[in-house]
Amino acid sequence: MADIDFPDDLIALERSAWTEIQEGRLTVPTALAVHSAVTAFATESKLPRMDVELGLKRVVRHPQPEADAA
């Protein structure tokens, strides 16, 4: 799966959902908002929705450390 350039608003939505999940309070409106945004982004980008969803989760839940500037 190639790296996907996610828009900031989509990352923010997923971060909100991830925070709610970790706190045990994920709401249906939050889950639906993320699902709808992922689906819309996948459609616009002509990418498989599952690739978008998994890539977004990876970016939010397992961020890569930034390379040190030499």
N, CA, C and O atoms as a MOPAC input file, in Angstrom:
PM7 MOZYME 1SCF
protein

 N      0.84400 1    -1.16800 1     0.00000 1
 C      0.00000 1     0.00000 1     0.00000 1
 C      0.89400 1     1.23700 1     0.00000 1
 O      1.75400 1     1.38500 1     0.86800 1
 N      0.69700 1     2.10200 1    -0.94800 1
 C      1.50700 1     3.30600 1    -1.06700 1
 C      1.11300 1     4.31600 1     0.01300 1
 O      0.01400 1     4.27200 1     0.56700 1
 N      2.04600 1     5.22400 1     0.29000 1
 C      1.72800 1     6.29500 1     1.23500 1
 C      0.65400 1     7.18800 1     0.63300 1
 O      0.70200 1     7.52700 1    -0.55000 1
 N     -0.30300 1     7.56100 1     1.45200 1
 C     -1.41200 1     8.39300 1     1.01600 1
 C     -1.27300 1     9.74200 1     1.70600 1
 O     -0.98000 1     9.81200 1     2.89900 1
 N     -1.48300 1    10.80800 1     0.95000 1
 C     -1.42100 1    12.15800 1     1.50100 1
 C     -2.81300 1    12.53000 1     2.01900 1
 O     -3.65600 1    13.02300 1     1.26900 1
 N     -3.03600 1    12.28700 1     3.30400 1
 C     -4.34000 1    12.53600 1     3.90200 1
 C     -4.50300 1    14.01500 1     4.22300 1
 O     -3.56100 1    14.65800 1     4.68600 1
 N     -5.70000 1    14.56000 1     3.97800 1
 C     -5.94500 1    15.94900 1     4.37400 1
 C     -6.01500 1    16.07000 1     5.89900 1
 O     -6.37400 1    15.12200 1     6.59900 1
 N     -5.66600 1    17.24700 1     6.38900 1
 C     -5.62800 1    17.47300 1     7.83500 1
 C     -6.97600 1    17.22400 1     8.50700 1
 O     -7.02000 1    16.70800 1     9.62400 1
 N     -8.07500 1    17.58500 1     7.84300 1
 C     -9.38200 1    17.39800 1     8.47500 1
 C     -9.72300 1    15.92500 1     8.65900 1
 O    -10.38200 1    15.55500 1     9.63100 1
 N     -9.28000 1    15.08400 1     7.73100 1
 C     -9.52200 1    13.64200 1     7.85500 1
 C     -8.68700 1    13.05700 1     8.99000 1
 O     -9.16600 1    12.21200 1     9.74600 1
 N     -7.45600 1    13.50100 1     9.10700 1
 C     -6.59700 1    13.05000 1    10.21000 1
 C     -7.18800 1    13.49600 1    11.54400 1
 O     -7.18200 1    12.73300 1    12.51000 1
 N     -7.69600 1    14.71700 1    11.60500 1
 C     -8.29600 1    15.22600 1    12.84300 1
 C     -9.51900 1    14.40100 1    13.23800 1
 O     -9.70500 1    14.09700 1    14.41600 1
 N    -10.35400 1    14.03700 1    12.26200 1
 C    -11.51800 1    13.19800 1    12.55400 1
 C    -11.10000 1    11.85500 1    13.12400 1
 O    -11.66900 1    11.39300 1    14.11300 1
 N    -10.11100 1    11.22700 1    12.50700 1
 C     -9.64600 1     9.92000 1    12.98300 1
 C     -9.01800 1    10.04500 1    14.37000 1
 O     -9.18700 1     9.16300 1    15.21100 1
 N     -8.29800 1    11.13600 1    14.60600 1
 C     -7.71700 1    11.34500 1    15.94800 1
 C     -8.81200 1    11.46600 1    17.00100 1
 O     -8.68400 1    10.93500 1    18.10500 1
 N     -9.88500 1    12.16400 1    16.65700 1
 C    -11.01500 1    12.29200 1    17.58900 1
 C    -11.61200 1    10.92500 1    17.89500 1
 O    -11.88800 1    10.60000 1    19.05000 1
 N    -11.80800 1    10.13500 1    16.85500 1
 C    -12.36200 1     8.79400 1    17.04600 1
 C    -11.41200 1     7.93500 1    17.87800 1
 O    -11.85800 1     7.21500 1    18.77100 1
 N    -10.13400 1     7.99700 1    17.60100 1
 C     -9.15600 1     7.19300 1    18.32600 1
 C     -9.13700 1     7.58700 1    19.81100 1
 O     -9.04400 1     6.72500 1    20.68400 1
 N     -9.22400 1     8.88200 1    20.08600 1
 C     -9.28400 1     9.34100 1    21.46800 1
 C    -10.52800 1     8.79500 1    22.15900 1
 O    -10.45800 1     8.31500 1    23.29100 1
 N    -11.66700 1     8.87000 1    21.47300 1
 C    -12.90700 1     8.34300 1    22.05300 1
 C    -12.80800 1     6.83600 1    22.29500 1
 O    -13.28600 1     6.33700 1    23.31300 1
 N    -12.19500 1     6.11900 1    21.37100 1
 C    -12.02400 1     4.66600 1    21.54200 1
 C    -11.17200 1     4.38300 1    22.77500 1
 O    -11.52400 1     3.53500 1    23.59600 1
 N    -10.05900 1     5.08800 1    22.90300 1
 C     -9.16900 1     4.86000 1    24.03300 1
 C     -9.83000 1     5.18700 1    25.36500 1
 O     -9.52000 1     4.57400 1    26.38700 1
 N    -10.73900 1     6.15500 1    25.35000 1
 C    -11.43500 1     6.54700 1    26.57600 1
 C    -12.72500 1     5.76100 1    26.80000 1
 O    -13.43100 1     5.98300 1    27.78400 1
 N    -13.02900 1     4.83900 1    25.88200 1
 C    -14.21500 1     3.99900 1    26.01300 1
 C    -15.51300 1     4.75300 1    25.80100 1
 O    -16.53500 1     4.41600 1    26.39800 1
 N    -15.47800 1     5.78900 1    24.94000 1
 C    -16.68500 1     6.58500 1    24.74300 1
 C    -16.94400 1     6.91900 1    23.27100 1
 O    -17.50600 1     7.97100 1    22.96500 1
 N    -16.53900 1     6.03300 1    22.36300 1
 C    -16.79500 1     6.28600 1    20.94400 1
 C    -18.29400 1     6.39000 1    20.69500 1
 O    -19.06300 1     5.52700 1    21.11700 1
 N    -18.70100 1     7.44500 1    20.01300 1
 C    -20.11500 1     7.65900 1    19.72900 1
 C    -20.41700 1     7.28500 1    18.28300 1
 O    -19.53400 1     7.28800 1    17.42500 1
 N    -21.66000 1     6.96700 1    18.03900 1
 C    -22.09100 1     6.65300 1    16.67800 1
 C    -21.86400 1     7.84600 1    15.75000 1
 O    -21.36800 1     7.65100 1    14.64100 1
 N    -22.20400 1     9.07300 1    16.15300 1
 C    -21.94600 1    10.20400 1    15.25100 1
 C    -20.47600 1    10.35400 1    14.86800 1
 O    -20.16900 1    10.67400 1    13.71900 1
 N    -19.56900 1    10.13000 1    15.81000 1
 C    -18.14400 1    10.21800 1    15.49200 1
 C    -17.75000 1     9.12000 1    14.51800 1
 O    -17.06600 1     9.38500 1    13.53000 1
 N    -18.17100 1     7.90100 1    14.78300 1
 C    -17.84800 1     6.77800 1    13.90000 1
 C    -18.41300 1     6.99900 1    12.50000 1
 O    -17.73600 1     6.72900 1    11.50800 1
 N    -19.63900 1     7.48500 1    12.41500 1
 C    -20.24200 1     7.74900 1    11.10600 1
 C    -19.53000 1     8.87800 1    10.36600 1
 O    -19.36800 1     8.81900 1     9.14700 1
 N    -19.10900 1     9.89800 1    11.09600 1
 C    -18.39200 1    11.00600 1    10.46900 1
 C    -17.08000 1    10.52600 1     9.85300 1
 O    -16.73300 1    10.90700 1     8.73500 1
 N    -16.35800 1     9.68800 1    10.59100 1
 C    -15.09100 1     9.15100 1    10.07200 1
 C    -15.36500 1     8.25400 1     8.86900 1
 O    -14.69400 1     8.36700 1     7.84300 1
 N    -16.32600 1     7.38400 1     8.99000 1
 C    -16.64100 1     6.46300 1     7.89500 1
 C    -17.03900 1     7.23200 1     6.62900 1
 O    -16.58200 1     6.90900 1     5.53300 1
 N    -17.87900 1     8.23400 1     6.78600 1
 C    -18.31200 1     9.02900 1     5.63600 1
 C    -17.14800 1     9.78300 1     5.00700 1
 O    -17.03000 1     9.84200 1     3.78300 1
 N    -16.29400 1    10.35700 1     5.84000 1
 C    -15.14700 1    11.10500 1     5.32700 1
 C    -14.15000 1    10.18900 1     4.61300 1
 O    -13.60100 1    10.55000 1     3.57300 1
 N    -13.92400 1     9.01100 1     5.17500 1
 C    -13.02800 1     8.03700 1     4.53900 1
 C    -13.59300 1     7.61000 1     3.18700 1
 O    -12.86800 1     7.55000 1     2.19400 1
 N    -14.88500 1     7.31600 1     3.15700 1
 C    -15.52300 1     6.89800 1     1.91400 1
 C    -15.44400 1     7.99500 1     0.85900 1
 O    -15.14100 1     7.71600 1    -0.30100 1
 N    -15.71300 1     9.23500 1     1.24800 1
 C    -15.65100 1    10.35600 1     0.30900 1
 C    -14.23000 1    10.55200 1    -0.20900 1
 O    -14.02900 1    10.75600 1    -1.40700 1
 N    -13.24500 1    10.49000 1     0.68300 1
 C    -11.85300 1    10.66100 1     0.27300 1
 C    -11.42300 1     9.54200 1    -0.66900 1
 O    -10.75100 1     9.79600 1    -1.66900 1
 N    -11.80300 1     8.32200 1    -0.35900 1
 C    -11.45600 1     7.18200 1    -1.21400 1
 C    -12.07100 1     7.33500 1    -2.59900 1
 O    -11.41800 1     7.07100 1    -3.60800 1
 N    -13.31700 1     7.75800 1    -2.64200 1
 C    -13.99900 1     7.95000 1    -3.91900 1
 C    -13.31200 1     9.04100 1    -4.73600 1
 O    -13.04300 1     8.85300 1    -5.92200 1
 N    -13.02800 1    10.17900 1    -4.10400 1
 C    -12.37300 1    11.29400 1    -4.79700 1
 C    -10.97800 1    10.92100 1    -5.27100 1
 O    -10.54900 1    11.33700 1    -6.34800 1
 N    -10.27300 1    10.14100 1    -4.47000 1
 C     -8.89100 1     9.76700 1    -4.78600 1
 C     -8.79100 1     8.54200 1    -5.68200 1
 O     -7.71100 1     8.18800 1    -6.15400 1
 N     -9.93900 1     7.89700 1    -5.91100 1
 C     -9.97300 1     6.66200 1    -6.69800 1
 C     -9.07300 1     5.58100 1    -6.08200 1
 O     -8.36200 1     4.85600 1    -6.77800 1
 N     -9.13700 1     5.50900 1    -4.75000 1
 C     -8.38800 1     4.50300 1    -4.00100 1
 C     -9.37500 1     3.56200 1    -3.32500 1
 O    -10.49600 1     3.96400 1    -3.01100 1
 N     -8.97300 1     2.31600 1    -3.09700 1
 C     -9.85400 1     1.41400 1    -2.35300 1
 C    -10.12400 1     1.96400 1    -0.95100 1
 O     -9.20000 1     2.38400 1    -0.25300 1
 N    -11.38900 1     1.95700 1    -0.54800 1
 C    -11.75400 1     2.49500 1     0.76100 1
 C    -10.98100 1     1.81100 1     1.88200 1
 O    -10.55200 1     2.47100 1     2.82900 1
 N    -10.80000 1     0.51000 1     1.78800 1
 C    -10.08600 1    -0.22500 1     2.83300 1
 C     -8.63500 1     0.25100 1     2.94300 1
 O     -8.10700 1     0.36700 1     4.04900 1
 N     -7.98600 1     0.52700 1     1.80900 1
 C     -6.61500 1     1.04500 1     1.85500 1
 C     -6.56700 1     2.39900 1     2.53700 1
 O     -5.65500 1     2.68200 1     3.31300 1
 N     -7.56200 1     3.24200 1     2.24100 1
 C     -7.62500 1     4.55800 1     2.87000 1
 C     -7.83300 1     4.40600 1     4.37100 1
 O     -7.13000 1     5.03100 1     5.16500 1
 N     -8.78500 1     3.58500 1     4.75500 1
 C     -9.07500 1     3.40900 1     6.17700 1
 C     -7.87700 1     2.85600 1     6.94000 1
 O     -7.52100 1     3.37500 1     7.99800 1
 N     -7.26400 1     1.81900 1     6.41600 1
 C     -6.11800 1     1.22200 1     7.10300 1
 C     -4.92800 1     2.17600 1     7.15000 1
 O     -4.23100 1     2.26100 1     8.16100 1
 N     -4.70000 1     2.89300 1     6.04500 1
 C     -3.61100 1     3.86600 1     6.01700 1
 C     -3.82600 1     4.98400 1     7.01400 1
 O     -2.89100 1     5.41000 1     7.69300 1
 N     -5.05700 1     5.46100 1     7.10400 1
 C     -5.38300 1     6.53200 1     8.03800 1
 C     -5.18800 1     6.06100 1     9.48200 1
 O     -4.62900 1     6.78900 1    10.30200 1
 N     -5.64300 1     4.86400 1     9.78900 1
 C     -5.45900 1     4.32600 1    11.13500 1
 C     -3.97000 1     4.20500 1    11.45700 1
 O     -3.54900 1     4.51000 1    12.57300 1
 N     -3.18000 1     3.76500 1    10.49000 1
 C     -1.73900 1     3.62800 1    10.71300 1
 C     -1.10000 1     4.99200 1    11.00600 1
 O     -0.26900 1     5.10700 1    11.90600 1
 N     -1.48700 1     6.01800 1    10.24800 1
 C     -0.93200 1     7.36000 1    10.43900 1
 C     -1.27300 1     7.89700 1    11.82800 1
 O     -0.42300 1     8.49300 1    12.49000 1
 N     -2.50900 1     7.68800 1    12.26800 1
 C     -2.96000 1     8.23300 1    13.55000 1
 C     -2.49100 1     7.38300 1    14.72900 1
 O     -2.04100 1     7.91900 1    15.74100 1
 N     -2.59400 1     6.07700 1    14.60300 1
 C     -2.31700 1     5.20700 1    15.74600 1
 C     -0.85800 1     4.79700 1    15.87800 1
 O     -0.40300 1     4.45800 1    16.97000 1
 N     -0.12900 1     4.82600 1    14.78200 1
 C      1.27300 1     4.39300 1    14.79700 1
 C      2.12400 1     5.37900 1    14.00600 1
 O      2.72700 1     5.00600 1    13.00000 1
 N      2.18000 1     6.63800 1    14.45100 1
 C      2.92500 1     7.64600 1    13.68700 1
 C      4.41600 1     7.30900 1    13.62300 1
 O      5.00300 1     6.80500 1    14.58100 1
 N      4.99000 1     7.59600 1    12.49500 1
 C      6.41400 1     7.38400 1    12.30600 1
 C      7.16700 1     8.57500 1    12.88600 1
 O      6.75800 1     9.71700 1    12.68100 1
 N      8.24700 1     8.33400 1    13.59800 1
 C      9.02300 1     9.46900 1    14.11600 1
 C      9.62400 1    10.23400 1    12.94700 1
 O     10.05100 1     9.65200 1    11.95000 1
 N      9.64500 1    11.57000 1    13.09800 1
 C     10.22300 1    12.39200 1    12.04700 1
 C     11.71900 1    12.19600 1    12.02100 1
 O     12.36100 1    12.05200 1    13.06100 1
 N     12.27200 1    12.19300 1    10.80700 1
 C     13.71400 1    12.01600 1    10.66200 1
 C     14.42200 1    13.25800 1    11.22300 1
 O     13.97100 1    14.38700 1    11.03400 1
 N     15.51900 1    13.02200 1    11.90300 1
 C     16.28200 1    14.14800 1    12.44700 1
 C     16.92400 1    14.91400 1    11.29800 1
 O     17.46400 1    14.32600 1    10.36200 1
 N     16.85400 1    16.21700 1    11.38800 1
 C     17.49900 1    17.06200 1    10.35700 1
 C     18.99700 1    17.05400 1    10.63800 1
 O     19.44300 1    17.30100 1    11.75800 1
 N     19.74800 1    16.76500 1     9.60000 1
 C     21.21000 1    16.66300 1     9.77700 1
 C     21.87500 1    17.96100 1     9.44100 1
 O     23.09800 1    18.06900 1     9.53000 1

